[in-house]
């Protein structure tokens, strides 16, 4: 089959690789009908994630048709149309029983590598390094899905792939980011980063009762989307001082809750709290956005961090975090806990997630799509691909 493979920094290629096969009774093989490039994939593209190996198949946002199942793949049958969550969960361990699916104890066969790095292993992820399982991803014609009795969400409606695909990651991720803010009716929520997760954080904050949502970025087309499609007020951090503007907008109090939808590759401008960065790429994880959240959030407020960090971050403003009594919630998304309910919001017409798509490519054109997305070329916000 054809699949997009990683060969090093800024080097991804569409290669012919072995077809996946059933390896365990709970496996399923999916014929991919749609896939996408996630902002997190750019951390791999830019060489920031350890334990990548040449030839690794990329991609963790995908959906398609079941073509083969193991003997214990639950209610799945060939011909079923499914959306596959990017987190792989067994459904039976201590954490899965608490519906903390992205912390599954059983799905990562390389859990010792992750535990050595961060203390404990989270769940395996599709196409996201050997530290997180070495599981081949879905930017391919076919993909093997472990624990298929727990992960894939069967869809029986006639909604398009463009409407459904983002249930695989960014819609639930944005929703959990907003849910982690513990939003109270009328709250002001500020979102740093107007990429796809930031956009879904905005619309989810509205769903959860926010009275006001303010979005911060520097990319004009992302700010326009946040304002025109997601309904947020916007701040361009290269044109305005974020702290001063937020204090002005909130009467000096600050937002009730703040979301870091930026993560590792943050860029700061004009913030006295920003940490100077070295010119090389040896320290890719920066505290610029995180420190702005801490500085700007009201006393006693809540911080939510869905943005992916790939290493330690020096210079975090712990003094502000502690002295302002801020609470923090983080994490990869507990996908299986959110997907069924969020599917209903699409089926009921409450949201059409396809608003985020800016570019469409064939899988064979994926290397150029990665380059365009990484460079934010031609107003590239979200890439949708078909095999």
C-alpha positions, 0 to 999 in steps of 0.5 A: 500500500501507499503511506506517508513515512518519516525520514528525518526533519522536513523529510516525509515521503509517500512510499510503498510499504507492507499492508497491515495485517491482523496481529491480535484478536481485538484488531481491525483493518481500516481502509482509510477514506480521509485523513488530515495533518494535525499541528502536532504532526508538525512537531514530528516534521520539525524533528522535535519528538524523540524516538522517531525512526526512518520509515515510520508511517505518520498520521493520527487523524483518520477515518474509513471503512472496516475491511477485516476484523479479529475474532474479538473486535466487538461489534465491528463488521466489514463494511462499517464506517468508522472514525478512529480516535488518535488515542489507543485504549484497552477499555479495561485497565484502572485508567480506562475504567475511570474514563481517562482513556489517554492514560491507558496502562495497556496500549503502549508496548514501549511504555518503559521508554515513556516512563523513563522520560516522564515517570509513567506512560500515557496511552499509545498514539497512532503514528507518533513515535516509538516512545508512544507505541510505534503504531503505524499511523493513518496517513495511508491507504490502510491501517491496523487499529488495535483494541478496535472493540473500544476505539472506533466510533461507528457512524450510520448517518450520511454525513460527509467525511469532511464533517466527521473526520475531526471527531478523530482528534481536534474537535474532542481535543478543543472540547476537552480543553474548554471542559477543563476550564470548568466554565461557569455561565457568563465566564470570559475565556481567553484562547491562545492559538487560533489553529484548529484546536484553538478554533474548536476550543472557542466553539466549545467554550460557547457550547459550555456557557461562556459569556465571552471568548477572546482569541490571541494569535498573530496569523491574520487568516486564523484570527479572521476565522476565529472572529468570523466563524467561531465568534470570538473577539481577537487580539493580534499579539504582534500589534497589541500587548496582550496583557494590557489589552486583556486588562482593558477588556476585562476591567482589570480583572483578567479572563476567568479561564485561559486555554493554551492551544499553542504548545511546544513551538510558541512564539512571543512578541513584546511580552516582558515575561517571555523567556529568550530563546536560543537561535538553534532548535535545541530548545524547542519548547518555550514558555511564551504562551504559557507564561502569558496565560499565567500573567493574564488569568484572573486570580483564582482562575483556571488554566487548560493546556491541550497544547502538546509539549515534547520536552521540559520547559525552562522559565515557567512563571511558577511564582505567578501560578502559585501566588495567584492561586491558579488551577491547571488541567492538562492532558491528551484527550480522553477521546472515547469519553467524548466522541459519541456525544460530539457526534450527536452535536454534528448529526443535530446540526449544532456544528459543522466541523468542516469549517476548519478545512482550508486545503485539500490534497491527495495522499500522494501530495502529502509532502508538499502539504506538510511543507505548506502547512508548516510554512502557513503558506497560502493561508493554510489552516487545516489540511484534509487528505484523501488516499 
